[in-house]
Amino acid sequence: MNGIEIGDRTNLGPGVGLISANHDPSDNTGWLPSPPIRLGKDCWLGMHAVILPGVHLGDSTIVGAGSVVTKSFPDGCCVIAGNPARVLRKLTHRSLS
């Protein structure tokens, strides 16, 4: 409903959930407006990871399997995991393009 943008060479594992809109809690027939989900270049989302509305992942972000990403990590170049996802470590490389 609010849009999804996926960067070049980004990989989505099996069962990944990209949830771009939540139901309006006072009107279950409507949706809440939110910025689009934005996934940078060279990201990798592990199996059954869930990305919630308005999340922006910067280039070269790796999301661990089963993680729930509730907030943005726009700087990218990191490994995130958990529920809610948090930075486990920074990566020292960036995409070549």
C-alpha positions in Angstrom: 0.0 0.0 0.0 2.8 2.5 0.8 5.4 1.2 -1.7 8.6 -0.9 -1.6 11.9 0.1 -3.2 14.5 -2.6 -3.7 18.1 -1.8 -4.7 20.3 -3.6 -7.3 21.6 -7.0 -6.3 19.6 -7.2 -3.1 18.6 -10.8 -2.3 15.5 -11.9 -0.4 15.5 -15.3 1.3 12.5 -17.6 1.3 9.5 -16.4 3.2 10.7 -12.8 3.7 7.9 -10.5 4.7 7.8 -6.9 3.4 4.9 -5.2 5.2 4.5 -1.7 3.7 1.3 -0.8 5.7 -0.4 -1.5 9.0 -4.2 -1.6 9.5 -5.7 1.5 11.1 -6.4 0.4 14.7 -9.7 2.4 14.8 -10.8 1.2 11.3 -9.8 -2.3 10.3 -10.8 -1.7 6.7 -8.3 1.1 6.3 -4.5 1.4 6.1 -2.1 3.8 7.9 0.1 6.0 5.6 3.8 5.4 6.0 6.9 6.1 3.9 7.8 3.2 1.6 10.1 0.4 2.6 13.5 1.2 1.1 16.1 -1.5 0.7 19.6 -0.4 -0.5 21.9 -2.1 -3.0 23.7 -5.3 -2.1 21.5 -6.2 0.9 20.7 -9.7 1.9 17.6 -10.6 3.9 17.7 -14.0 5.5 14.8 -16.5 5.5 11.6 -15.4 7.2 13.0 -11.9 8.1 10.2 -9.3 8.5 10.6 -5.7 7.4 7.9 -3.3 8.9 6.5 -0.1 7.3 8.7 2.8 6.7 12.0 1.0 7.3 15.1 2.1 5.3 18.1 -0.2 5.1 21.2 1.3 3.7 23.5 -0.4 1.1 25.2 -3.7 2.1 22.9 -4.5 5.1 22.6 -8.1 6.0 19.4 -9.1 8.0 19.6 -12.4 10.0 17.0 -15.1 9.4 13.8 -14.7 11.4 14.6 -11.1 12.4 11.9 -8.4 12.8 13.2 -5.0 11.5 11.1 -2.3 13.3 13.4 0.7 12.6 15.7 2.0 9.9 19.4 1.4 9.6 20.2 4.0 6.8 24.0 3.9 7.2 24.0 0.3 6.1 27.2 -1.8 5.8 26.2 -3.9 8.9 24.8 -7.2 10.1 21.5 -6.8 12.0 19.4 -9.5 13.7 16.9 -10.2 16.4 13.4 -9.1 17.4 13.6 -6.2 17.3 16.6 -6.2 15.0 19.8 -4.4 16.3 23.3 -4.0 14.9 25.5 -7.1 15.6 28.5 -5.8 13.8 29.6 -3.3 11.2 31.1 -4.5 7.9 34.3 -3.0 6.6 33.5 -3.2 2.9 31.0 -1.3 0.6 29.5 -2.3 -2.8 31.9 -1.8 -5.7 29.3 0.0 -7.8 
